[in-house]
Amino acid sequence: MKPIEDLSCTMVVFGGTGDLTHRKLIPAIYNLEVEGLLPKNFAVVAIGRRDLTDEDYRNKKYEGIKDFSRFKLDEAIWNKVKDRIYYKKLDFTNAEAYNELAPYLKGIDTKHNTGGNRIYYLAVAPEFFGNIVENLDRAGINHIKNTWQRVVIEKPFGRNLESAEELNTKIVNVFKEENTYRIDHYLGKEMLQNIMVIRFANMLFEPLWNNRYIDNVQITSCETVGVGSRGGYYEKSGAMRDMIQSHMLQLLSLIAMDKPSNLDPNTIRDEKVKVINALKELSEEEVKENVVRGQYGANNNEKGYREEERVAKDSETETYVALKAEVENARWAGVPFYIRTGKKMPKKSTEVIIQFKLEEDRLYFNEDELLPNTLVIRVQPMEGVFLQFNAKEPGTRKKIAPVHMDFCQNCQVGINSPEAYERLLYDVMRGDATLFARWDEVSASWKYVDGIIEAWKNDRPQFPNYKSGTWGPKEALDLLDEEDRKWLEV
């Protein structure tokens, strides 16, 4: 790991007055300073269109840190951070404005001794990604010898394979693949990083991590909220593009990947890409059988999706997806991966459930007593690992009952897991791309998802088809019932 003093850089945030910067990025920078991980030679330049002074901007971010930092605001630490935060009013859609930006950033580099190293964070709407990168290139802003220049791009990275390829060409022509960090904040979550450790640092699990011992895998990410004020964005994406293509397939690849030969970022990402490429492509008929989409309707005082702000009254956008995926390789042949994600669910949770097979040649045959071993990896809001196995109940009767081993990472007093953006920003500074999506992984994910979306064009949905506050359409239950399985609530 590089020493902190070697991470000197200026972070240039396009979209500096946006919600992401206010709630996540600036609090993450403050928290890195609390943890002693922010380099001494570091500065932030927030780019926005509003007419603000540096002091105006700093005062607003002060309030954001008070509201959203995981640490209580400490005035002494804030004073170390605030003088390294700057605001630059700029119309980033205007190519000529970048000629003004170049000398400004050079002055910041000199003042804070950052050596010209820069992170360009695109916290803006996706339609501006290509434009900003090309304007940086035309103005020569990122052409500084003997420095590193990295760009961070928020999802969605395109809205299908074709648009993603077009965007990728624009970006890598300027920054190259090794300097392009496609961020997925899910991968910064503590328990996702822990999945590899759980799998590969424990002989208890890895020898059993295959189709001989595992019956099925269930990956769930549910929210209790609706789309809120994001109706305009969500109408263009839906749950398939917003969640399945990125977060859910990332989770699947971490669970299903083979053991990498080392911990080099590209070696790890090679194994993840192999999983996505091994996903069985679904025909139109198989999509009907194996993929369920839903849209929440009104229930009691809860609005339906079609009543949300900036949503069409006859919208056919899905807010829920459940699907059965298959990884066609030697390790996983025959093991179904059940994935579901949705809004307006009964509870907020992201978790992976590994259900093991029952012993075929077993001594105990009472199916009411003998339950499959189950491993649950809880990602959020609770972080931890839950293992269920069978044991004899105390007493004279030979009765078997499930018993539990439960590790909760963020339940202990004094444990405050880092926010995802802290880890991810720190990794960008260090040049560690392990937790960021490489282009071949993105393209493979889009290829899989595009096939499903294409099949949907010939199948008009009957929306809304589940009530707010319920577990989704009945067809999602049938997806497992037909194979004598059920969604597990552990």
BAFI-208392 format. One record per residue (C-alpha): residue number from 1; x, z, y. Coordinates in steps of 0.5 Angstrom, whole numbers. Example, Ala and Ser with C-alpha at 12.3 -4.5 7.8 and 13.67 -1.06 7.14 Angstrom:
BEGIN
[atom 1; [25; 16; -9]],
[atom 2; [27; 14; -2]],
***
This chain:
BEGIN
[atom 1; [0; 0; 0]],
[atom 2; [3; -2; 7]],
[atom 3; [4; 4; 12]],
[atom 4; [-1; 5; 17]],
[atom 5; [4; 3; 23]],
[atom 6; [5; -4; 19]],
[atom 7; [-3; -6; 20]],
[atom 8; [-2; -7; 28]],
[atom 9; [-8; -12; 30]],
[atom 10; [-13; -13; 35]],
[atom 11; [-20; -14; 32]],
[atom 12; [-24; -19; 36]],
[atom 13; [-32; -18; 35]],
[atom 14; [-36; -24; 36]],
[atom 15; [-43; -20; 37]],
[atom 16; [-40; -14; 40]],
[atom 17; [-47; -12; 43]],
[atom 18; [-51; -13; 37]],
[atom 19; [-54; -8; 32]],
[atom 20; [-49; -9; 27]],
[atom 21; [-43; -7; 31]],
[atom 22; [-47; -1; 34]],
[atom 23; [-49; 2; 28]],
[atom 24; [-43; 0; 23]],
[atom 25; [-37; -3; 26]],
[atom 26; [-35; 2; 32]],
[atom 27; [-37; 8; 28]],
[atom 28; [-33; 5; 22]],
[atom 29; [-27; 5; 27]],
[atom 30; [-28; 12; 29]],
[atom 31; [-28; 14; 22]],
[atom 32; [-22; 11; 21]],
[atom 33; [-19; 15; 26]],
[atom 34; [-22; 21; 24]],
[atom 35; [-18; 20; 17]],
[atom 36; [-12; 18; 20]],
[atom 37; [-12; 11; 18]],
[atom 38; [-13; 7; 24]],
[atom 39; [-6; 4; 26]],
[atom 40; [-3; 7; 33]],
[atom 41; [-2; 0; 35]],
[atom 42; [-10; -3; 35]],
[atom 43; [-15; -5; 40]],
[atom 44; [-22; -8; 39]],
[atom 45; [-25; -13; 44]],
[atom 46; [-32; -14; 44]],
[atom 47; [-35; -21; 46]],
[atom 48; [-42; -21; 48]],
[atom 49; [-46; -25; 53]],
[atom 50; [-49; -19; 57]],
[atom 51; [-46; -17; 64]],
[atom 52; [-42; -10; 62]],
[atom 53; [-36; -7; 64]],
[atom 54; [-31; -4; 59]],
[atom 55; [-34; 3; 61]],
[atom 56; [-41; 1; 60]],
[atom 57; [-40; -1; 53]],
[atom 58; [-36; 5; 52]],
[atom 59; [-41; 9; 54]],
[atom 60; [-46; 6; 49]],
[atom 61; [-41; 6; 43]],
[atom 62; [-40; 13; 45]],
[atom 63; [-48; 14; 43]],
[atom 64; [-48; 10; 37]],
[atom 65; [-42; 14; 34]],
[atom 66; [-46; 20; 36]],
[atom 67; [-52; 17; 32]],
[atom 68; [-49; 13; 26]],
[atom 69; [-42; 16; 25]],
[atom 70; [-41; 20; 18]],
[atom 71; [-37; 25; 22]],
[atom 72; [-39; 29; 28]],
[atom 73; [-37; 27; 34]],
[atom 74; [-30; 30; 36]],
[atom 75; [-29; 29; 44]],
[atom 76; [-21; 29; 43]],
[atom 77; [-21; 24; 37]],
[atom 78; [-26; 20; 41]],
[atom 79; [-21; 20; 47]],
[atom 80; [-16; 17; 43]],
[atom 81; [-21; 11; 41]],
[atom 82; [-25; 9; 47]],
[atom 83; [-19; 7; 51]],
[atom 84; [-17; 2; 46]],
[atom 85; [-24; -1; 46]],
[atom 86; [-26; -7; 51]],
[atom 87; [-31; -11; 53]],
[atom 88; [-31; -19; 55]],
[atom 89; [-37; -22; 57]],
[atom 90; [-37; -29; 54]],
[atom 91; [-41; -35; 52]],
[atom 92; [-38; -36; 45]],
[atom 93; [-42; -43; 45]],
[atom 94; [-39; -46; 50]],
[atom 95; [-32; -49; 48]],
[atom 96; [-29; -48; 55]],
[atom 97; [-30; -41; 55]],
[atom 98; [-25; -40; 50]],
[atom 99; [-19; -43; 55]],
[atom 100; [-21; -36; 59]],
[atom 101; [-21; -32; 52]],
[atom 102; [-14; -34; 50]],
[atom 103; [-10; -31; 56]],
[atom 104; [-15; -25; 56]],
[atom 105; [-13; -23; 48]],
[atom 106; [-6; -24; 50]],
[atom 107; [-6; -19; 55]],
[atom 108; [-9; -14; 50]],
[atom 109; [-4; -16; 45]],
[atom 110; [2; -14; 50]],
[atom 111; [-2; -8; 52]],
[atom 112; [-3; -5; 45]],
[atom 113; [3; -8; 42]],
[atom 114; [-1; -11; 36]],
[atom 115; [4; -16; 35]],
[atom 116; [-1; -22; 36]],
[atom 117; [-4; -20; 29]],
[atom 118; [-12; -21; 30]],
[atom 119; [-18; -20; 26]],
[atom 120; [-24; -24; 28]],
[atom 121; [-30; -21; 26]],
[atom 122; [-36; -26; 26]],
[atom 123; [-42; -21; 27]],
[atom 124; [-47; -26; 30]],
[atom 125; [-52; -31; 27]],
[atom 126; [-50; -35; 21]],
[atom 127; [-51; -42; 25]],
[atom 128; [-46; -40; 30]],
[atom 129; [-40; -39; 25]],
[atom 130; [-37; -46; 24]],
[atom 131; [-38; -47; 32]],
[atom 132; [-34; -40; 34]],
[atom 133; [-28; -42; 29]],
[atom 134; [-28; -49; 31]],
[atom 135; [-27; -47; 38]],
[atom 136; [-22; -42; 37]],
[atom 137; [-18; -47; 34]],
[atom 138; [-19; -52; 39]],
[atom 139; [-17; -47; 44]],
[atom 140; [-11; -45; 40]],
[atom 141; [-13; -38; 40]],
[atom 142; [-11; -37; 33]],
[atom 143; [-4; -41; 33]],
[atom 144; [1; -35; 34]],
[atom 145; [7; -36; 30]],
[atom 146; [10; -30; 26]],
[atom 147; [3; -27; 26]],
[atom 148; [-3; -26; 21]],
[atom 149; [-10; -29; 23]],
[atom 150; [-16; -27; 19]],
[atom 151; [-23; -28; 20]],
[atom 152; [-29; -24; 17]],
[atom 153; [-36; -27; 16]],
[atom 154; [-42; -23; 14]],
[atom 155; [-47; -26; 9]],
[atom 156; [-51; -31; 9]],
[atom 157; [-45; -36; 7]],
[atom 158; [-50; -42; 8]],
[atom 159; [-57; -42; 5]],
[atom 160; [-55; -47; -1]],
[atom 161; [-49; -50; -4]],
[atom 162; [-49; -56; 0]],
[atom 163; [-49; -52; 7]],
[atom 164; [-44; -47; 4]],
[atom 165; [-40; -52; 3]],
[atom 166; [-40; -55; 10]],
[atom 167; [-39; -48; 13]],
[atom 168; [-33; -47; 8]],
[atom 169; [-30; -53; 10]],
[atom 170; [-30; -52; 17]],
[atom 171; [-27; -45; 16]],
[atom 172; [-22; -46; 11]],
[atom 173; [-19; -52; 15]],
[atom 174; [-18; -47; 21]],
[atom 175; [-16; -40; 17]],
[atom 176; [-15; -42; 10]],
[atom 177; [-18; -39; 4]],
[atom 178; [-13; -33; 4]],
[atom 179; [-15; -31; 11]],
[atom 180; [-22; -32; 10]],
[atom 181; [-26; -25; 8]],
[atom 182; [-33; -26; 6]],
[atom 183; [-36; -19; 7]],
[atom 184; [-41; -16; 3]],
[atom 185; [-42; -9; 5]],
[atom 186; [-45; -7; -2]],
[atom 187; [-38; -8; -5]],
[atom 188; [-35; -3; 0]],
[atom 189; [-40; 2; -3]],
[atom 190; [-36; 8; -7]],
[atom 191; [-39; 7; -14]],
[atom 192; [-38; 0; -14]],
[atom 193; [-31; 1; -13]],
[atom 194; [-31; 6; -19]],
[atom 195; [-34; 1; -24]],
[atom 196; [-28; -2; -26]],
[atom 197; [-25; 5; -26]],
[atom 198; [-30; 8; -31]],
[atom 199; [-30; 2; -35]],
[atom 200; [-22; 1; -36]],
[atom 201; [-19; 8; -35]],
[atom 202; [-24; 11; -41]],
[atom 203; [-23; 9; -48]],
[atom 204; [-30; 12; -49]],
[atom 205; [-33; 6; -46]],
[atom 206; [-29; -1; -46]],
[atom 207; [-29; -1; -54]],
[atom 208; [-36; -1; -54]],
[atom 209; [-37; -6; -48]],
[atom 210; [-40; -12; -51]],
[atom 211; [-46; -15; -55]],
[atom 212; [-44; -11; -62]],
[atom 213; [-46; -4; -58]],
[atom 214; [-50; -6; -52]],
[atom 215; [-57; -8; -53]],
[atom 216; [-59; -10; -45]],
[atom 217; [-56; -9; -38]],
[atom 218; [-61; -7; -32]],
[atom 219; [-59; -8; -25]],
[atom 220; [-64; -5; -20]],
[atom 221; [-64; -5; -12]],
[atom 222; [-70; -3; -9]],
[atom 223; [-72; -1; -2]],
[atom 224; [-78; 3; 1]],
[atom 225; [-78; -1; 7]],
[atom 226; [-81; -8; 9]],
[atom 227; [-78; -13; 13]],
[atom 228; [-79; -10; 20]],
[atom 229; [-76; -14; 25]],
[atom 230; [-72; -18; 21]],
[atom 231; [-78; -23; 19]],
[atom 232; [-75; -29; 23]],
[atom 233; [-69; -29; 18]],
[atom 234; [-73; -27; 12]],
[atom 235; [-77; -33; 12]],
[atom 236; [-71; -37; 12]],
[atom 237; [-68; -33; 6]],
[atom 238; [-73; -29; 2]],
[atom 239; [-70; -24; -4]],
[atom 240; [-67; -30; -8]],
[atom 241; [-62; -32; -2]],
[atom 242; [-61; -25; 1]],
[atom 243; [-60; -21; -5]],
[atom 244; [-59; -24; -12]],
[atom 245; [-54; -30; -9]],
[atom 246; [-50; -24; -6]],
[atom 247; [-51; -17; -8]],
[atom 248; [-54; -17; -15]],
[atom 249; [-49; -23; -18]],
[atom 250; [-43; -19; -15]],
[atom 251; [-46; -13; -19]],
[atom 252; [-47; -17; -25]],
[atom 253; [-40; -20; -25]],
[atom 254; [-37; -13; -24]],
[atom 255; [-41; -10; -30]],
[atom 256; [-39; -16; -35]],
[atom 257; [-32; -18; -33]],
[atom 258; [-27; -18; -38]],
[atom 259; [-21; -13; -36]],
[atom 260; [-16; -16; -31]],
[atom 261; [-9; -17; -33]],
[atom 262; [-7; -13; -27]],
[atom 263; [-10; -10; -20]],
[atom 264; [-8; -16; -16]],
[atom 265; [-14; -18; -12]],
[atom 266; [-14; -26; -15]],
[atom 267; [-13; -23; -22]],
[atom 268; [-19; -19; -21]],
[atom 269; [-23; -24; -17]],
[atom 270; [-21; -29; -23]],
[atom 271; [-25; -25; -28]],
[atom 272; [-31; -24; -24]],
[atom 273; [-32; -32; -23]],
[atom 274; [-31; -33; -30]],
[atom 275; [-38; -29; -31]],
[atom 276; [-41; -33; -26]],
[atom 277; [-39; -39; -29]],
[atom 278; [-42; -37; -35]],
[atom 279; [-49; -35; -33]],
[atom 280; [-54; -40; -37]],
[atom 281; [-57; -45; -32]],
[atom 282; [-64; -45; -33]],
[atom 283; [-69; -51; -34]],
[atom 284; [-75; -51; -30]],
[atom 285; [-79; -49; -36]],
[atom 286; [-74; -43; -37]],
[atom 287; [-75; -41; -30]],
[atom 288; [-82; -40; -31]],
[atom 289; [-81; -36; -37]],
[atom 290; [-75; -32; -34]],
[atom 291; [-76; -31; -27]],
[atom 292; [-81; -27; -23]],
[atom 293; [-82; -27; -16]],
[atom 294; [-87; -23; -12]],
[atom 295; [-89; -22; -4]],
[atom 296; [-92; -15; -2]],
[atom 297; [-99; -14; 0]],
[atom 298; [-102; -9; 4]],
[atom 299; [-104; -2; 1]],
[atom 300; [-107; 4; 5]],
[atom 301; [-104; 4; 12]],
[atom 302; [-98; -1; 10]],
[atom 303; [-98; -8; 12]],
[atom 304; [-97; -14; 8]],
[atom 305; [-91; -18; 9]],
[atom 306; [-96; -24; 12]],
[atom 307; [-98; -19; 17]],
[atom 308; [-90; -17; 19]],
[atom 309; [-87; -19; 26]],
[atom 310; [-85; -27; 26]],
[atom 311; [-88; -28; 19]],
[atom 312; [-92; -34; 17]],
[atom 313; [-100; -32; 16]],
[atom 314; [-99; -37; 9]],
[atom 315; [-92; -35; 8]],
[atom 316; [-89; -37; 1]],
[atom 317; [-83; -33; 2]],
[atom 318; [-81; -28; -4]],
[atom 319; [-80; -21; -2]],
[atom 320; [-79; -19; -10]],
[atom 321; [-75; -22; -15]],
[atom 322; [-74; -20; -23]],
[atom 323; [-70; -25; -28]],
[atom 324; [-67; -25; -34]],
[atom 325; [-60; -27; -34]],
[atom 326; [-55; -29; -40]],
[atom 327; [-48; -29; -40]],
[atom 328; [-46; -35; -45]],
[atom 329; [-39; -32; -47]],
[atom 330; [-36; -28; -53]],
[atom 331; [-37; -21; -50]],
[atom 332; [-44; -22; -48]],
[atom 333; [-48; -27; -52]],
[atom 334; [-55; -25; -54]],
[atom 335; [-55; -19; -49]],
[atom 336; [-60; -20; -43]],
[atom 337; [-58; -18; -36]],
[atom 338; [-65; -16; -33]],
[atom 339; [-64; -16; -25]],
[atom 340; [-69; -14; -20]],
[atom 341; [-70; -13; -13]],
[atom 342; [-75; -12; -8]],
[atom 343; [-78; -9; -2]],
[atom 344; [-84; -4; -1]],
[atom 345; [-82; -1; -7]],
[atom 346; [-84; 7; -9]],
[atom 347; [-76; 9; -8]],
[atom 348; [-70; 7; -5]],
[atom 349; [-64; 6; -10]],
[atom 350; [-59; 1; -13]],
[atom 351; [-57; 3; -20]],
[atom 352; [-54; 0; -26]],
[atom 353; [-57; 2; -33]],
[atom 354; [-53; 0; -40]],
[atom 355; [-57; 1; -46]],
[atom 356; [-54; 2; -52]],
[atom 357; [-56; 0; -59]],
[atom 358; [-59; 5; -64]],
[atom 359; [-55; 6; -70]],
[atom 360; [-57; 1; -76]],
[atom 361; [-55; 5; -82]],
[atom 362; [-57; 11; -79]],
[atom 363; [-59; 18; -82]],
[atom 364; [-64; 20; -77]],
[atom 365; [-70; 15; -77]],
[atom 366; [-75; 19; -73]],
[atom 367; [-76; 14; -67]],
[atom 368; [-80; 19; -63]],
[atom 369; [-74; 23; -63]],
[atom 370; [-68; 18; -63]],
[atom 371; [-67; 15; -56]],
[atom 372; [-61; 10; -55]],
[atom 373; [-55; 12; -51]],
[atom 374; [-56; 10; -44]],
[atom 375; [-51; 10; -39]],
[atom 376; [-53; 10; -31]],
[atom 377; [-48; 8; -25]],
[atom 378; [-52; 10; -19]],
[atom 379; [-49; 6; -13]],
[atom 380; [-54; 9; -8]],
[atom 381; [-57; 13; -5]],
[atom 382; [-54; 18; -10]],
[atom 383; [-47; 16; -12]],
[atom 384; [-45; 18; -19]],
[atom 385; [-46; 17; -27]],
[atom 386; [-51; 19; -32]],
[atom 387; [-50; 19; -39]],
[atom 388; [-56; 20; -44]],
[atom 389; [-54; 22; -52]],
[atom 390; [-58; 25; -57]],
[atom 391; [-57; 32; -60]],
[atom 392; [-60; 38; -64]],
[atom 393; [-65; 42; -60]],
[atom 394; [-63; 50; -61]],
[atom 395; [-68; 53; -67]],
[atom 396; [-69; 53; -74]],
[atom 397; [-72; 46; -74]],
[atom 398; [-68; 40; -74]],
[atom 399; [-71; 37; -68]],
[atom 400; [-67; 31; -64]],
[atom 401; [-67; 31; -57]],
[atom 402; [-64; 27; -51]],
[atom 403; [-59; 31; -47]],
[atom 404; [-55; 29; -41]],
[atom 405; [-49; 29; -37]],
[atom 406; [-49; 28; -30]],
[atom 407; [-44; 27; -25]],
[atom 408; [-46; 26; -18]],
[atom 409; [-41; 24; -13]],
[atom 410; [-44; 26; -6]],
[atom 411; [-48; 32; -8]],
[atom 412; [-42; 37; -8]],
[atom 413; [-41; 41; -1]],
[atom 414; [-36; 38; 3]],
[atom 415; [-36; 31; 0]],
[atom 416; [-38; 25; 5]],
[atom 417; [-37; 18; 2]],
[atom 418; [-34; 13; 6]],
[atom 419; [-38; 8; 9]],
[atom 420; [-37; 1; 6]],
[atom 421; [-35; -2; 13]],
[atom 422; [-29; 3; 13]],
[atom 423; [-26; 1; 7]],
[atom 424; [-28; -6; 8]],
[atom 425; [-25; -6; 15]],
[atom 426; [-19; -2; 13]],
[atom 427; [-18; -7; 7]],
[atom 428; [-18; -13; 12]],
[atom 429; [-12; -10; 16]],
[atom 430; [-8; -9; 10]],
[atom 431; [-10; -16; 7]],
[atom 432; [-13; -14; 1]],
[atom 433; [-18; -19; -1]],
[atom 434; [-20; -15; -8]],
[atom 435; [-27; -13; -5]],
[atom 436; [-29; -20; -1]],
[atom 437; [-32; -26; -4]],
[atom 438; [-27; -32; -6]],
[atom 439; [-30; -39; -5]],
[atom 440; [-31; -41; -12]],
[atom 441; [-35; -35; -13]],
[atom 442; [-39; -36; -7]],
[atom 443; [-40; -43; -10]],
[atom 444; [-42; -41; -17]],
[atom 445; [-47; -36; -15]],
[atom 446; [-50; -42; -10]],
[atom 447; [-50; -47; -16]],
[atom 448; [-54; -42; -20]],
[atom 449; [-59; -39; -15]],
[atom 450; [-60; -47; -13]],
[atom 451; [-63; -49; -20]],
[atom 452; [-68; -43; -19]],
[atom 453; [-70; -45; -12]],
[atom 454; [-71; -52; -14]],
[atom 455; [-75; -50; -20]],
[atom 456; [-80; -46; -15]],
[atom 457; [-81; -52; -11]],
[atom 458; [-86; -55; -16]],
[atom 459; [-89; -48; -18]],
[atom 460; [-94; -45; -12]],
[atom 461; [-94; -38; -12]],
[atom 462; [-100; -34; -12]],
[atom 463; [-98; -29; -6]],
[atom 464; [-99; -23; -5]],
[atom 465; [-98; -21; -12]],
[atom 466; [-96; -13; -11]],
[atom 467; [-98; -8; -7]],
[atom 468; [-94; -4; -2]],
[atom 469; [-91; 2; -6]],
[atom 470; [-91; -1; -13]],
[atom 471; [-86; -3; -18]],
[atom 472; [-88; -11; -16]],
[atom 473; [-92; -16; -20]],
[atom 474; [-95; -14; -27]],
[atom 475; [-91; -21; -29]],
[atom 476; [-84; -17; -28]],
[atom 477; [-86; -12; -33]],
[atom 478; [-88; -17; -38]],
[atom 479; [-81; -20; -38]],
[atom 480; [-79; -14; -42]],
[atom 481; [-85; -12; -46]],
[atom 482; [-85; -19; -49]],
[atom 483; [-78; -17; -52]],
[atom 484; [-80; -10; -54]],
[atom 485; [-76; -7; -48]],
[atom 486; [-78; -4; -41]],
[atom 487; [-75; -2; -34]],
[atom 488; [-72; 4; -35]],
[atom 489; [-73; 10; -30]],
[atom 490; [-68; 15; -31]],
***
